[in-house]
Amino acid sequence: MTLYAIYAKPENGPDAIHVLPEKFSWGAFLFAPFWALARGAIAYLVLWVVVVIGLFVLAPHIGDDLSVLLYLIFALWTGFAAAPIAGQALENRNWIASGELAADSTISAEQIWLEKTYGPRQ
């Protein structure tokens, strides 16, 4: 089972929910700037640009190998921090954090949350 963070916009009805898995994101690890653009995580994208430019500028002083290693560590952190980063981007767009729950899949997490919040479907 995976832990999922639930974000909702109650004023838009029961269909306005977003479910984020709290697990490592390969997309965020491998394609950080594109992942950030797709999630609307502009603050993270700015951070990514600053880190990359900083490592590029420091590379002659600290060595290329260390620069690459530091970038890989930053990318690894991004993969693990993907859910909170995406969650913050949602909150910046007026989504409300509505709790966390454990489920087998994103669809089952969505169904469980909807049943808890609005009652079972009839």
N, C-alpha and C positions, 0 to 999 in steps of 0.2 A: 504494500500500500504506500501511496505517496501522500504527502501533506500538500494541500492546495490552499492558496489565499484567495478569498472571494472579494470582489469589488463590485459595487452596484450603484445604479442611479435610480433610486426608488421613484422619483417623479416621472420617469419614463416607463414605468410598469415592470412587470416580472421578467420581461425579455432583456432588459438592460443590465446584464451581469457579465462580468469578465472573470474567468477562472485562471489563476496562475499556478503552475506546479512549482513547488519549492524544491527544485532539484537542479543539478548541473545542466547548463545549457550549452550544447556544442555550437549552436549558431552564434551565441554571444562570444564564445571562446575563439572561434575561427574567423568570424566576420563581424567584429565588434562595431565598426561604424555603420555598416548596413543594417545590422540588428537594431542599433540605437535609433536610426532613422525610421525603421519599420514600427518600432514601439513608441515613437514620439518622445524618446528620452534625450531631449536636446541638451540638458545640463550634463549628462554623461558624455554625450558626443563632444561637447566643449572640453571636458576633462580629458577625453581620449586624444584630442588634437593637441592639447597642451603637453600631455605626457609624451606623445610621439615626437613633437617638435623639440621638447627638452632632451629626450634621449638622442635625437639626431645631432643637436648642438653639442651635447656632452660626449658623444662618441669619440672624437679625437683625443679627448682628455682621459676618458676612463677605458677606452678600448671598445672595439666593435663587439667582441664576444660578450663583454659585460652588458653592453647596451641591449643586445639581443636577449640575453638572459633576463634582464630587468623587464623587457617588454613581455617576454613569455610569462613571467610571474604576474605582471599586470593583467595579461590576457586570461590567465588561470583564475585570478581573483574575479575578473569579469564574469567568467563562466559560472562561478559559485554564487556571485552576488546578482545574477541576472533577474531573479524574481523580485527582490527588493527594489532594484533599479527600475524595472518595468512598473512595479506597484507605485513607486513615487511619481513616475510619469503619469500614471492614471490619476493619482490624487491631485496632481497639478492641473488636470483637466476636469476637476470637480467630481471625480468618482469617489465613493465612500468605501473605506475598508470595512467589510462586513463580517470579518472573522476568518477562521481557518478550520479546515476539516480534513480528515483522512478518507481517501477513497481509492478505488482501483483504477479509475480513469477520469479524464476531464469531464466526460459526459455524465458519469455517475456522480461526480462531485457536484456538478450543476444540478442534477436531479435531486440529490439529497438536500442541497441548500434551498431549492425551490419548495420542496415539500415541508421543510422546517419553517420556512418563512411564510408561505402562502397556503400551506395545507396540501394534502394529497389531491391529485387530479381525479376528477370524477367523469 
